[in-house]
């Protein structure tokens, strides 16, 4: 029989030793997308990848690019993502599923956890053809890592680290590719999966719980500490009960049944089973302290648990070295303790077996975090400026994994920003048209008044334009004016540097300082020897001092070539004289 110790990583007494995992390697992953090259013939300020890689979950909008690993994907690839999960010892592996139900993986590939058939890392997404066309219902990962995936038709697939038979295929050989797990699951449909460090659980459609893999502390619930090579039904106190949820700590297991009761088994050195003592349990044991409460969600951290009642009350128990229980101290609790009692109703809680971080969201959308956050121990729930619990793990957890499979179903929901973007220049909903160079641009008076002081004055005063259905614009070109109006709807600008000069003129006239700065950025990114003097002239004309200095320095640095361009000799004499004088003062003509 293997000896069972406490969870040493949490720093509590006693200790358990998770099985050895492969040494982590670090995959370089850029935190920012590459800048637009200055030699590009067309420069644009378009939405960052984050706006093309947003996912929604339970009405919330989340941004997968907050996980820096996703900067390896192009904007086009991000736009195809429907579900995603970042996992691994160093959060350097990722899996995502497209709207077309194709499964892709990329990253470090420790223990062949990407399922690509080899142990090679990859920064380019690789398709898992074996899973093509299958809709993913649930996904979880262990510390090896190993991966479990359940499809919406109830099939169970597993791959990755398998030193303790945690894949459930009867062997301890690494799972290089996804394999269908059927042992003891014939005629069963799996709807949810959960992984501990090196053990696995599955919940079937008919409410049965199965467990397998590493069992040194009884986390399989079989009544012994022998490893389990195949899925085995967890019975004991769960016999005859209909389970509705499962979750794993590193070496512990929890199940929620449909009447709101909670059961736990496995390692309990820090009280993570919530049963009032710290003795390991080889079979399920009911969390009696929650008697009379109807629990609707339960999650497990590395060595602690959080449970949410149907009344929005939050309870925590287990390891607390980093303050992950949110009690205000770092003392472990062997039984559930009520936290966030002074806060409004809690609607969601979050934790992950590979971190000591906790998070919760309230009914008004406030997001709190506590525990280990960026190396700090936060012992009380701290109100953040985040909009969902997933972002807590992206920004503050160590490692910055995802605590659940983020999912976005294709529906008609649009955020306010997306709806505005969609309705720009839409004849169907517009109540005003601008006519520029003989072309119409369709807009909405309300949007223009909200976004621009110039239009606010125009439409609330005695200006004749306030009564017109079509407003003629003769001062600016069609591309420039359309780009300006589009900016009011999208906060983005997409113009060539030469056209950006006209937009800079407009921004100056309309006192749109932010737009003015964006135009200057476009011009800086698109400056070349051929257009440098033209851009310098524009900067001077529109009193853009920062841009003027930038263009001047560029001209000085490329003086010989700039003076040979047509633009240099077409400039008026006064400006040419001023340029030569200023260049001389800078020492540009010294030998």
HELIX and SHEET records of a PDB file:
HELIX    1   1 UNK A    8  UNK A   10  5                                   3    
HELIX    2   2 UNK A   49  UNK A   52  1                                   4    
HELIX    3   3 UNK A   64  UNK A   66  5                                   3    
HELIX    4   4 UNK A   68  UNK A   72  5                                   5    
HELIX    5   5 UNK A   75  UNK A   79  1                                   5    
HELIX    6   6 UNK A  110  UNK A  112  5                                   3    
HELIX    7   7 UNK A  129  UNK A  131  5                                   3    
HELIX    8   8 UNK A  236  UNK A  238  5                                   3    
HELIX    9   9 UNK A  288  UNK A  290  5                                   3    
HELIX   10  10 UNK A  389  UNK A  395  1                                   7    
HELIX   11  11 UNK A  416  UNK A  423  1                                   8    
HELIX   12  12 UNK A  445  UNK A  451  1                                   7    
HELIX   13  13 UNK A  453  UNK A  460  1                                   8    
HELIX   14  14 UNK A  464  UNK A  467  5                                   4    
HELIX   15  15 UNK A  478  UNK A  490  1                                  13    
HELIX   16  16 UNK A  497  UNK A  509  1                                  13    
HELIX   17  17 UNK A  513  UNK A  525  1                                  13    
HELIX   18  18 UNK A  532  UNK A  541  1                                  10    
HELIX   19  19 UNK A  545  UNK A  557  1                                  13    
HELIX   20  20 UNK A  559  UNK A  562  1                                   4    
HELIX   21  21 UNK A  566  UNK A  570  1                                   5    
HELIX   22  22 UNK A  573  UNK A  585  1                                  13    
SHEET    1   A 2 UNK A  44  UNK A  45  0                                        
SHEET    2   A 2 UNK A 493  UNK A 494 -1                                        
SHEET    1   B 2 UNK A  54  UNK A  57  0                                        
SHEET    2   B 2 UNK A  60  UNK A  63 -1                                        
SHEET    1   C 5 UNK A 122  UNK A 127  0                                        
SHEET    2   C 5 UNK A 103  UNK A 107 -1                                        
SHEET    3   C 5 UNK A  93  UNK A  98 -1                                        
SHEET    4   C 5 UNK A  81  UNK A  87 -1                                        
SHEET    5   C 5 UNK A 406  UNK A 407 -1                                        
SHEET    1   D 4 UNK A 136  UNK A 141  0                                        
SHEET    2   D 4 UNK A 146  UNK A 151 -1                                        
SHEET    3   D 4 UNK A 156  UNK A 160 -1                                        
SHEET    4   D 4 UNK A 175  UNK A 180 -1                                        
SHEET    1   E 4 UNK A 190  UNK A 195  0                                        
SHEET    2   E 4 UNK A 199  UNK A 204 -1                                        
SHEET    3   E 4 UNK A 209  UNK A 213 -1                                        
SHEET    4   E 4 UNK A 228  UNK A 233 -1                                        
SHEET    1   F 4 UNK A 243  UNK A 248  0                                        
SHEET    2   F 4 UNK A 252  UNK A 257 -1                                        
SHEET    3   F 4 UNK A 262  UNK A 266 -1                                        
SHEET    4   F 4 UNK A 281  UNK A 286 -1                                        
SHEET    1   G 4 UNK A 295  UNK A 300  0                                        
SHEET    2   G 4 UNK A 304  UNK A 309 -1                                        
SHEET    3   G 4 UNK A 314  UNK A 318 -1                                        
SHEET    4   G 4 UNK A 333  UNK A 339 -1                                        
SHEET    1   H 4 UNK A 346  UNK A 350  0                                        
SHEET    2   H 4 UNK A 357  UNK A 362 -1                                        
SHEET    3   H 4 UNK A 367  UNK A 373 -1                                        
SHEET    4   H 4 UNK A 376  UNK A 383 -1                                        
SHEET    1   I 3 UNK A 439  UNK A 443  0                                        
SHEET    2   I 3 UNK A 432  UNK A 436 -1                                        
SHEET    3   I 3 UNK A 470  UNK A 473  1                                        
END                                                                             
